[in-house]
Amino acid sequence: MDSSVSIKIRKPLTTVLLLQDLDYGGTQRYATHLLRHLNRELFDLELWVLRGGEDMLPIAEECQVKVSYFCLDSWVTPAALYRLFKKLRAQPPDIIYTLTSVPNIWGRLFSYIVGAPVIVSSWRGRKEQQFESILWHASNRVICNAEALKRFVVQRHSVDPDRTEVIPNGVDTEHFTPDENLRTESPTILYLGRMAGIKDPMTALRAFEILSSRVPSAKMLMIGNGKLQTQLKSYAVKQNLSDRVTIMPGVSDVRPFLRKAWLLSLSSLSEGLPNVILEAMSCGLPVVVTAVGGNPEVVTEGVTGLLVGPRDPERMAEAMEKIISDPSLRDSMGRKARETAIRKYSIETITGLTEKALINACLDAIHRKGRTDIADY
C-alpha cells in the first residue's frame, strides 16, 4: 500500500498530540509511534499530557519532542483543564490531535473556543463517553482505528462519514519479532492488557482454569495494571491455580513475554483495535480473542487465530486447547499472523495514513472554514 504523503509546505505545522496520561496502554503506544515516525518536515510535534502517569514517559522522551504535563495528580483536575485552556489560548497549534475520551472532550471544546485552525479527534473504543453527537462538529477529522467504530459513530452519533477516516493501529515489525528459542516447554497462555472491567480478564482466567483441567502442564501469565488485579489473584488462590498462574503489573517491554508464550488470549467485552493483538501477531503468536469491535478485522478466523464470543470461558478454553494441542496448526497460524502484521499493519503504512489524514484535515479547514492562518501549501 502506498501511504506516503507528497506535499510541500512553508514550514512544519505545529502539531500537538493530547493524551490523558502516559500509563501503559495501546493509545499511548500509538501516540509514541507517531511521535517517533511522523515526517518532521511536515509536522513540528509536541506531546501534551493532562494528568500524571509516567510509565511511557521515557519512550516519549526518546522521540525528542517537548512533553508538557498539566498536572501530576491521578485524575484530570480543574487546574489542569484551566492550564490546558490557557496554553491553547496563548499558543494555539496548527493541528491538535486529541486521543481518548477526556482529551476528546476538553481538548476539542477548548480548541474550538480559542479558534485552533485544525482539530483532529479519535475514536478508539466503543464505550467512549465523549459527547460525540455534539462535539464531532468541531472536528475537521475523526479518526477511528477500526471500520466497526466508524460504522458505530456514523450510525449512533450522526458523524459525517466524509470527515471520518479509519486508520488501524500499527506495529513495529522490526521491533516485535519472533524467537522460537525462547518459547517455553510447557504450553503458556499470555493475557496482556489492563485489569479492568471492559477487558474482562476474569473470563480469560476462567478459560485457563477449564483448560488446565484438560492440559495439566499448561501455564498462564497475566500482565497488566488495574483494579481487578487483586480479585484475579484471590480467584487463582481460591481455585488452587497459584502454581500455574502468574499475575504481574504492566511492563514497558512486553517482547520477552510474547516470545515465551504459545498464544495470546484477550477476553474484552468491547474493543477498538488492540495494539497487543498486532504485537502478538508480529511476534508470530496465534491469538484467541473475543469477536468484538475491530478484532474480527485483524484476526482471520482459523488462519491467524480463533474468535469466540464474549463472556464464554468454555468456548475460549476450547479454542486455546485446539491451538496448543496441534503443533502444525499453531506454527501455521503464527507464521501467517506475522505475515499479516508485516503486510497490513507496519508502522510505515500506518504513519503514512495518519500523515494523509492530518493533511486532509488541514485542507478541510482551508476549504470549508476558509482558514488562512495555517502554513501555506
Steps between C-alpha positions, in 0.01 A plus 500: 500500500640842402419716799769766456417871495642723227447866592710811555431755771662825603590369844412196711154513652500531877323178600396406852400150608281530810487197731333445834807326649811301419402183684552171317236471229435448131411863429817619673704257291329622182582859597867420555512327161374821340745715695785281379400458136294797376684707238675786682515701179119509511427498873668676793386269780419549868337270755261646757384283793201588720591311818770293668616162380856451381528134399568591138668836555850361424376373163341838424818684595702278267294647215665838563180699538392744767279331761273723712300379803205708622493329840660199667190389689332164444200672339442793267453788741318829430839668528635278224208590274556870573867465407404322180257777404753769587771336290268446204388862513858627519652253251238333281683237292437459128365149572380344823435123499304390806526139616262323745179630652609777741732667245229454237256692718701784647779524244250516219267746676776736608669483159172594334443789742845652445479447124773241448533458122483119478340260747538124457328266746500126549276203572692201631235316699124459476439587866651847479278767660607818327177674388576411140155593368578861591876531486573330167393822330818661638721235338651535156567127516385218728746210486373153595734205537247248364226488236261380772559822693443716193167329440412553865576873513329566168185310596486581873630855503422616142864585435558605138660197330695734270679640805568158647801286415607152606864458595578175681770478760846419378780281629876527466560164332877541529467551875238231565662190353465128573764295678411133507795429728324686781170307482431324829489120512163505675198641313482863612195722458568875514245763600636848439277797576341719762343326798175692449136405459483582129790259438331225707823320600300269728357321196853431375598367842192279522569371151849406612355327806293281266799443272730403787264221604550353153865598448663488846836619367353830375606830657350848487669837524283809556668840466334836551402772744153561635262469791403140417850367562427424867178319411679288241773402745240405761314287248820322397575418865143387570495268198847357575649651187782695662768255387386531138391866475733799534342846529728802481487876433542653154848537353645732238652222288261210441709323236663244732157382611358486147799290393454257788127445446322247281201724436342830604158505661288815519148488644379860454133593509562794267797611292624729232802324354742395777870559445577186696341280233724653234807468722422134565445432129825676414675269748354199321234417759154358423227690686176399669287813539139604534316593180434861605583838348783489250633158610334313209652753259856404594462134603413262217302214652686171477795663321671735747295411807158413634207724593255426781205679652543722807441361850535141375790334686403151376533596133817694571649195674408283201672744264811507719512121510454471125805713434739368765418136421577532127862605431443519125200731540682711757804544278288582195294757689809663648671525162193646328439737790845653455454521122175689556659740748778583254271533199217705650601657830859616476587829666596645162155427356308632800717810535448580134124468539509729803703761313241496222216538750667798669568670168141431388381662822707808416356514148153466647566796729619707207214409267209464742588760762700734279799488735800697382704476820637150431847474342481559124481198269 
